[in-house]
Amino acid sequence: VTSVPDVLRINVEEWLALPADKALQRIGTLSVERLQVVSEELETALADASSGTLGDLIKRLEDDVADYNSTSTYAELQRARERAERAKAAVVLSRQLREQEKLLQQLDAQPPWVVYGA
């Protein structure tokens, strides 16, 4: 009989706060599914942070009346913000696709239907 101790789930902020050696120890205890979840959380956090930062920079440029819409910086920030939003949407879509794939695998694992009246 083998027993596996319960591993406490930690969120993205706690992962980032871990020292490198502790993070490597924790990575060795994770399953593939949990790694995918953590990866998605990191991608979402990164997309949120970049979108928020870009939004702040755009707001600062909008407040500066002299440079508003007249600089290429504003256009570059708008494009970067759009890319961050697309990246966030891609993370959501990939999560949905993985969930659908998991459901299809569960359905495929079911035994075949048997018609007893035939």
N, C-alpha and C positions, 0 to 999 in steps of 0.2 A: 504494500500500500504506500502510495506516495501522496503527499499533501503539498499543495502550493499555497504559500501565504498570500493573504490579500494584499494587493498593491494599491496604495492610496492613489487616487486619480488627482492629478494636479493640473491647473489651468495654464494657459500660455504665459501669463505674467510670472508665475512661479517657475516655469521652465527656464525663462530668460534670466531669472534671478539666481539660478543654481550655478555653482562653480563648475568649471569644465569637467573635472574628474567625477563629480556627482552626476552631472548630466549624462556622461558616458555610462555610468553604472545603471542609471535609470533606463537608458535606451535599451540595454541588454535584457531588461525585464518586460519589454512591451511586445504585444502581439502585433501582427501585421494590420489588423483592423484598427487597433488603437493608434498605431503610427499614422494611418491614413487620417484618422480623426484629428490628431494633433497637427498634422500637416495642413489640413483644411483650416483649423483654427488659426494657425500662424499666417496662412495666406490671407484669411479674412482680416486679421488684425493689421497686417501690413497694408492691405488695400484701404482699410478704414483710416489708418494713420496717415497714409500718403494723401488720401482724398481730403482729410481734415486740414493737413498742412497746406495743400494747394489752395483750398478754399480760403484759408487765412491770408495767403499771399495775394490771391485775387482781390479779396476785400480791401487789403491795404492799397493795392493799385487803384481800385475804384475810388477810394477815399482821396487819392492824390489827383486833383482835378487837372493839373497840368499834363500828366502823363496818361490819363485815362484813354484807352483804346488807340493811342497814338504810337505805342511802342510794340515792338515785336515780342517783348517779354510777356505782355498780356496774352497774346495769341498763343505763345508757347505754353503758358500756364493753363490756358483753356484746353489745349490739346492734351497736356499731361493729366489734367483732371478727367477728361473723357477716357483716356487710357486706363486710369485707375478705376473708374466706374465699370469699364468693360472687363477689367481683371476681376473685379468683385462679382460681376454677373457670371463670369466663367467659373469661379469657385462654386457659386450656388448651383450652376448647371452641372458641374462635375459631381457634386454631392448627390444631386437628384439622379444622375445616371448611375452612380454606384449603388444607390438604394434600389433602383429599378433592376439592375443586374443581380443584386442579392436576392430580390424577390423572384426573379426568373430562375435562378439557381435552386431556390427552395421549391418552386413549382416543378422543375425538372427532376428533383430528387424524389418526388412522390411516385408511388407505384402506379402502373398503368391501370386504366379503368377496365373493369370486367362487367360485361353485360350478362346477367344470369338468365334472362328471359330468352336469349337467342338459341 
